[in-house]
Amino acid sequence: MEKIGIFFGTDTGRTRLVAKQIARKLGDAAAAPINIGRTTVADFLACRRLIVGSPTLGDGELPGASTGLAQPSWEEFLPQLATADLAGHTIAIFGLGDQRKYPGEFVDAIGILHDALAERGATLVGRWPVAGYEFTASRAVDGEEFLGLALDQHHQPLLSEARIDAWLAQIRPALLR
């Protein structure tokens, strides 16, 4: 069986740690997590079932050169997918943010990734309820749900493991078909 590809962007390493935690919880069903800045479009597209993650930086941005990262990340990778056909790919998204320091852009990266991947035909799974968070706005919200799993490792780190477990239980059937 094809393994679930896990790709992440990061700035401080927190997203990498969450990606590793997700991979451990999925066991043999998951491939080792890969930093998006260290992969190719061909390797990304070779995975038909994916989990992707990113922190939200600054004013609701993806990590990349414009946010001060020395290595490439989502900001540089997404344009490389401009002509990609993601039909037949099932993707779940998780994102990290700080709901107190950036309440007006909380986990915007989820929304940015969602829109970019949906435009290319991917099937997106893994919406998550907004209940239990305190923020004022987010590009990642549709109605009463985030477009992926939202985590605040700054102010709610003790809730993350239970949220990850519940989210994985929700998306596992779609990713293990």
N, C-alpha and C positions, 0 to 999 in steps of 0.2 A: 504494500500500500504506500502511496506517495505521502511523504511527510508534510506537515503543515509548515510553511515557510514563515519565519518571524523576522521582520525587518523593523529597525528602529532608528530614529535620529535622537541625538542627545546633546546636551551642553555641559551638564555637571556630572553625568553618569547615573542619575536617578532613573531615567527611562531605560537605560541598559539593564539596571538591576531588576526593574519590573519585567522586562522582556525575558530575562533569565528565570525569574520566578514563574512566569507563565509557562515557559518551556519545561521547567521541572515538573510543574503540575500536570502538563499534558503527557509527560513521559515519552515513550517511544513514538508517539504520534507526531511529535514536533522535531523539526530540524534545529540545530543550534542557532540561536539568534545572531543576526548579522547587522552591523552598523550600515545604514543605507549609503553612507559615504564611501564604503569599502566594497561595494558590489557593482555589478553591471546590470543594465536593463535586461539583457538576455537571461541572467540568473534569476532576476525578479520575475520575469514573465514565465520562466520554466515552472514556477509554483502556481498551481491552479487553486490552491487553498492557502490563504495568507492571514496573518495577524500583523498589523502595522501599528507603530506607536510613535508618538512625538510629544515633546514638551511644547508649551506655548511660551514664547519669549517676548519681552518688551511690550509693545502695543498690539499684541495679538498676532505675532509673526511665527513662521516656521524657523527652526534653527538653520543657519547657513552663514555664508560670508557676510551678508549685510547685518547680521546680528553679532558679528565679531568672532565667529568660529574660524579656526585656522584650517580645518578640514571640511570638505564638502558634506552637505547633509540634504534634507528634504528640499530646501530652497533650490538647490542645484539639480537634484534628481528629478523632481516632477516635470520640468520642461523636457527632459529626455523621453518622457512618456507621451508627449504631445500627439504622436501618430500611432501609439499603441492601441491595439484592440484588446480590451480586458473582458470581452464577452466570454462567459464560461469560467471566469475567475470568481471565487467567493472570498470576500475580504471582511474582516472584523477590525475595528480601529479602537485603540485606547490612547488616552492622552493625559498628560500631567499638567497641572496648573496651580496657581496660588489664588484662591478665591478671596482672600483678604487684601492682598497687595494689588491685585489686578482684577477687581470684581467686574469690570466692564469688558474684559476680554477673556474671561475664565475658559480655559481649554479650547480657545478658538482654533487651535491646530487640528482638532478633530473635525471641525466643519470644513476647514480648508482641504484636508486630505479627502474627506468624504466627497466633496464636490468635484475635485479633480479626478478621483477614481470612478465616480458615478458617470461623469461626462464621457469616460472612455469605455463604458459598458459593463463595469463590474457589478456583481450582485453583492450588496452590502448588508451585513447582518450585525447584530449585537447592540441594538439601541439600549439605553440605560435610563432609568427614571431620574428626574431632576430633584426629587424629594431628598432632603438630607444635606443639601448644599446651600450656601448663602453667597449669592453673587447677583449682579444687576443686569448683566447682558453676556451673551455668548453666541458666536457664529455656529456653535455646535448644537444649538437647541432647535428642535422642531416640536412645537406643541409643548407637551409635558415630559419630553424625553431628550436626552443627549443622543447624538448620532453614533455614539460609541461609549465605551467605559471611561468615565471621568474620575481621576484620582488627584487628591491634594496631599502630597507627601509632606508638605510643610505644616498643615494645620489639622489634618485628619489621618495621619499615618496608621493609627491603630485600626482604622476601618478598612484599609486597603486589602488586606488578605481576604476578609469575608466578601468584599465586593468582587475581587478577582475570582474567587471560588464560585460565586453565584453567576457571574458573567460567563465563565467558562462552561458551567452547566447549561446555560442558555444557548451558547453558540456551538457547543460540541456537536450536536446532531447535524448542523449545517456544514460543519467543516470535516466531519468524518464520513460523509457519504461515499 
